[in-house]
């Protein structure tokens, strides 16, 4: 029987989703198809997202995996019907981040089924639009079925991020010399501009108290290289005085070899946890207008004259009801790694970081606890691909699309 070519359209959004979900899934899908002697085209759609860095499309193209990458404008043109999305044969859409509406609408426009990998129960009201829903845990599967989603509609596969990240985890930590600290300034230009000077002040205060601390500044691949260079040039004297190494490219391997990371909340807290790297999570809220928020609040805050007031109120309300921000703390339901949020001074962060470095036994225990949070059976992407296999390997004629 002659099989028609198939296409997997992955829908993703910001830096974390693209790097730890979309790209590893694309690699796994290419290997899965090759092992079956099948022709599989990989495409990536990037809907509009206020948390995007603007570099997701360029990053994805550099991976050499995708036959086509639809940026936010192209994606918007397809879902609004201004542009057609034509597939050579069978296929499906896989949601890996962003608004679920874009994924279900893209699938409907292309005439193929949609699947989704989710980490929260928010999909429950749209579950009928997806052929299957993949989840990382039995707990989430139970929450969805309790909310009325049919049990056969939900497939527990494990954490999609872990397979790719564990490959960067060192089997043996290198011998200790001086303390090694990784500084993560963020993956978006508007974050780096505010947080990098804060991190450098923190490093300066740490070095003043302990001369053997070595620092590595981990540059996100989602930062425009020109913008990064311009930001670093403004801090060149401080960087050279402190001997800070800039790691540009293999951020996971660089992070894996450090004793402690100082970082903002975000997907990189998951990456560090899988690698078993203890971290100090910092979120200064002295300038709330710089922070991006979810939903309507972000767009309202962009109205001239309203941004500072709206986000100032949001920051005030947030601090009144504190909760865990780092993903490993949220996943574990307890504070595995410390978080410093609100009016935070670099000197305070320096003192807390040095106290952590001085307690080697506690650091090792934290590393074990972090790895335990993200322990998952290998082969997550392959399990998802087996479920989607009927859509990706069907003979002439496309599979039925859910209404």
C-alpha positions in Angstrom: 0.0 0.0 0.0 1.4 3.4 -1.0 1.4 5.9 1.8 1.1 9.6 1.2 3.7 12.0 2.7 2.7 13.2 6.1 3.3 16.5 7.9 3.6 17.3 11.6 2.8 20.9 12.4 4.1 21.8 15.9 2.5 24.9 17.5 4.7 26.6 20.1 5.2 30.0 21.6 8.0 31.5 23.8 11.7 30.6 24.3 11.1 27.9 26.9 8.4 26.1 24.9 10.4 26.2 21.6 13.7 25.0 23.1 12.5 22.4 25.5 9.3 21.1 23.8 9.2 21.9 20.1 12.8 21.3 19.1 13.2 18.0 21.0 9.9 16.8 19.7 10.9 17.6 16.1 14.2 15.7 16.6 12.3 12.7 18.0 9.7 12.8 15.2 12.4 12.9 12.5 14.1 9.8 14.1 10.7 8.1 14.5 9.9 8.6 10.8 13.3 7.6 9.6 13.2 4.3 11.6 10.0 3.5 9.7 11.3 4.5 6.3 8.6 7.3 6.2 8.7 10.7 4.7 7.6 13.2 7.4 7.7 17.0 6.9 8.1 19.0 10.1 6.7 22.5 10.4 6.6 25.0 13.2 3.9 27.6 13.8 4.5 30.5 16.2 1.3 32.4 17.1 1.4 35.9 18.6 2.6 35.7 22.2 3.4 38.6 24.6 6.1 36.4 26.3 7.9 35.7 23.0 11.5 37.1 22.5 11.0 37.7 18.8 13.9 35.3 18.1 11.9 32.0 18.2 11.7 31.7 14.4 15.4 32.4 13.8 16.3 29.9 16.6 14.1 27.3 15.1 15.5 27.7 11.6 19.0 27.3 12.9 18.2 23.8 14.1 17.8 22.6 10.5 14.7 20.5 11.4 11.7 22.4 10.0 10.7 22.6 6.3 8.8 25.8 7.1 8.4 28.1 10.0 5.3 30.3 10.3 6.0 33.4 12.3 3.3 35.3 14.2 2.1 37.3 11.2 1.9 34.2 9.0 0.2 32.2 11.7 -2.3 34.9 12.2 -3.0 35.1 8.5 -3.7 31.4 8.4 -6.1 31.3 11.4 -8.0 34.3 10.1 -8.4 32.7 6.7 -6.3 35.2 4.8 -3.8 32.6 3.8 -4.3 28.9 3.1 -2.3 26.2 4.8 -1.9 23.3 2.4 -0.5 19.9 3.3 1.0 17.5 0.8 -0.8 14.5 2.4 -1.9 13.4 5.8 -0.8 14.9 9.0 -1.7 16.6 12.3 -1.2 19.6 14.5 0.5 19.2 17.9 0.0 22.0 20.5 3.2 22.6 22.5 2.6 26.0 24.1 0.7 29.2 23.5 -3.1 29.7 23.2 -5.0 26.5 22.5 -7.3 28.4 20.1 -4.5 28.9 17.6 -3.7 25.1 17.5 -7.3 24.0 17.1 -8.0 26.6 14.5 -4.8 25.8 12.5 -5.9 22.1 12.5 -9.3 23.0 11.3 -8.0 25.2 8.5 -5.6 22.5 7.4 -8.2 19.7 7.6 -6.2 17.5 10.0 -6.6 16.4 13.6 -5.1 18.3 16.5 -3.3 16.9 19.6 -2.2 18.8 22.6 0.5 18.4 25.3 -0.5 20.4 28.4 0.7 21.0 32.0 -2.5 22.5 33.4 -6.2 21.6 33.4 -7.2 24.8 31.4 -7.8 22.7 28.3 -10.9 21.1 29.8 -13.3 23.4 28.1 -11.7 22.9 24.7 -10.9 19.2 25.1 -13.4 18.2 22.4 -11.3 20.1 19.8 -8.4 17.7 20.2 -8.1 14.1 19.2 -6.0 13.3 22.3 -4.6 15.3 25.2 -1.1 14.3 26.4 -0.2 15.1 30.1 2.9 14.7 32.2 1.3 13.1 35.2 -1.5 10.9 36.5 -2.5 13.7 38.8 -3.3 16.0 35.9 -5.0 13.2 34.1 -7.2 12.7 37.1 -8.0 16.4 37.3 -9.1 16.5 33.7 -11.3 13.4 33.9 -12.8 14.8 37.2 -13.7 17.9 35.2 -15.6 15.8 32.6 -12.9 15.0 30.0 -13.4 11.4 28.9 -10.7 9.1 30.4 -9.8 7.7 27.0 -9.2 11.2 25.7 -6.3 11.8 28.1 -2.9 10.0 27.7 -0.3 10.2 30.5 3.1 10.2 28.8 5.5 11.9 31.3 7.4 15.1 31.2 8.4 16.0 27.6 11.3 18.3 28.7 13.1 15.7 30.7 14.4 13.4 27.9 16.3 16.1 26.2 17.6 17.8 29.3 18.9 14.7 31.0 21.4 14.2 28.2 23.1 17.4 29.3 23.3 16.2 32.9 26.9 15.4 33.9 27.3 11.8 35.1 30.1 12.9 37.4 30.6 16.4 38.7 34.1 17.8 38.0 36.5 18.2 41.0 35.9 21.3 43.1 38.2 24.3 42.7 36.7 27.6 43.5 32.9 28.0 43.7 31.3 28.3 40.3 28.2 30.5 39.9 26.1 30.8 36.7 24.2 34.0 36.1 21.1 33.9 34.0 20.0 37.4 32.9 17.0 36.2 30.9 16.0 35.4 27.4 14.2 38.6 26.3 15.9 42.0 25.6 13.5 43.9 27.9 14.4 41.7 30.8 18.1 41.6 30.3 18.4 45.4 30.2 17.0 45.6 33.8 18.3 42.4 35.3 21.9 42.2 34.0 23.1 45.3 36.0 21.4 43.7 39.1 23.3 40.5 38.6 26.6 42.3 38.1 26.1 44.2 41.4 25.4 40.9 43.1 28.5 39.3 41.6 30.6 42.3 42.8 29.3 42.0 46.3 30.0 38.2 46.3 33.5 38.6 45.1 34.2 41.3 47.7 33.3 38.7 50.4 34.8 35.6 48.8 37.7 35.9 46.3 37.5 32.4 44.9 34.0 32.6 43.3 34.0 32.2 39.5 31.2 33.6 37.4 29.7 32.6 34.1 27.1 34.7 32.4 24.8 32.4 30.4 23.6 34.1 27.3 20.2 32.8 26.0 20.2 31.8 22.3 16.9 33.8 22.1 18.7 37.1 22.6 19.5 39.1 19.5 23.2 39.0 19.2 23.5 42.7 18.4 21.3 43.6 21.4 23.4 41.3 23.7 26.6 42.8 22.5 25.3 46.4 23.1 24.2 45.5 26.6 27.4 43.8 27.5 29.5 46.6 26.1 27.9 49.0 28.6 29.1 46.7 31.4 32.5 45.7 29.9 34.6 47.2 32.6 32.7 45.4 35.4 32.7 42.2 33.5 36.5 42.3 33.0 37.2 43.3 36.6 35.2 40.4 37.9 36.6 38.0 35.3 33.1 37.0 34.2 33.0 34.5 31.3 30.2 34.9 28.8 28.8 31.6 27.6 27.1 32.0 24.3 25.5 28.9 22.8 25.5 25.8 24.8 23.8 27.2 27.9 22.7 23.8 29.2 26.1 22.2 29.3 27.5 25.4 30.9 24.8 25.4 33.6 25.4 21.7 34.3 28.9 22.3 35.5 28.2 25.0 38.1 27.6 24.8 41.9 24.9 27.4 42.0 22.7 29.4 39.6 21.2 32.8 40.2 18.2 33.3 37.9 14.8 34.8 37.3 11.7 32.5 37.5 10.9 30.8 34.2 11.5 27.7 32.1 15.2 27.7 32.9 14.3 26.8 36.5 13.0 23.5 35.0 16.2 23.1 33.0 18.4 23.7 36.0 16.3 21.3 38.1 16.6 18.5 35.6 20.3 19.0 35.5 20.4 19.0 39.3 21.8 22.5 39.7 20.9 24.3 42.9 19.6 27.8 42.3 18.6 31.0 43.9 15.5 32.5 42.2 15.3 36.3 42.3 12.5 38.6 41.1 13.0 42.3 41.9 9.8 44.2 41.7 11.1 47.7 42.1 10.1 48.5 38.4 6.9 46.5 37.8 6.3 48.3 34.5 9.1 46.2 32.9 7.3 42.9 33.7 5.1 41.2 31.1 1.8 39.7 32.3 -0.7 37.3 31.0 -4.0 38.1 29.3 -5.7 41.4 29.0 -3.7 43.1 31.7 -0.6 43.2 29.4 -2.4 44.9 26.5 -4.1 47.4 28.8 -0.8 48.2 30.4 0.6 49.2 27.0 -1.8 52.1 26.8 0.4 55.3 27.4 0.0 56.5 31.0 -1.6 53.3 32.3 1.2 50.8 32.3 3.0 51.8 35.5 -0.2 52.2 37.5 -1.7 48.9 36.4 1.4 46.8 36.9 2.2 48.6 40.2 -1.2 47.5 41.5 -0.7 44.0 40.2 2.7 43.8 41.9 1.2 45.1 45.2 -1.5 42.4 45.1 1.0 39.7 44.2 3.2 40.5 47.2 0.1 40.4 49.5 -0.5 36.8 48.5 2.9 35.3 48.0 3.2 31.9 46.3 6.0 29.8 44.7 7.3 31.2 41.4 10.1 28.7 40.4 8.6 25.7 38.6 10.4 23.0 40.7 8.9 24.6 43.9 5.5 24.7 42.3 5.7 21.1 41.1 7.0 19.9 44.5 4.5 21.9 46.5 7.3 23.1 48.8 10.3 25.5 48.6 13.2 23.3 47.4 15.1 26.3 46.2 14.9 29.8 47.9 13.1 32.6 46.2 13.7 36.3 46.8 10.8 38.4 45.6 9.8 42.1 45.9 12.2 44.9 47.0 15.4 43.0 46.8 18.9 44.4 47.0 22.0 42.9 45.3 23.8 42.8 48.7 21.0 40.6 50.1 21.2 38.3 47.2 25.0 38.0 47.5 24.7 37.1 51.2 22.1 34.5 50.5 24.1 33.0 47.6 27.3 32.8 49.6 25.5 31.1 52.5 24.2 28.5 50.1 27.7 27.9 48.7 29.2 27.5 52.2 26.8 24.6 52.9 28.0 21.9 50.6 25.8 19.2 52.1 22.7 21.3 51.7 23.6 22.0 48.0 24.0 18.3 47.3 20.6 17.5 49.0 19.0 20.3 46.9 20.5 18.8 43.7 19.0 15.4 44.6 15.6 16.9 45.4 15.5 18.8 42.2 16.3 15.8 40.1 13.7 13.8 41.9 10.9 16.3 41.0 11.5 15.7 37.3 12.1 12.0 37.3 10.1 10.5 34.4 10.3 7.4 32.2 12.4 7.8 29.0 10.7 8.0 25.6 8.1 10.6 26.2 8.1 12.0 22.6 8.0 8.5 21.2 4.9 7.6 23.2 3.2 10.7 21.9 4.2 9.9 18.3 2.9 6.3 18.6 -0.5 7.8 19.5 -0.4 10.3 16.7 0.9 7.6 14.3 -2.5 7.0 12.7 -2.6 10.6 11.5 1.1 10.6 10.4 1.2 7.3 8.6 -2.3 7.0 7.1 -2.7 5.9 3.5 -4.4 8.0 0.8 -7.2 10.0 2.4 -7.0 12.0 5.5 -8.2 10.9 9.0 -11.4 12.3 10.4 -11.1 15.6 12.1 -12.9 16.2 15.4 -15.7 18.8 15.2 
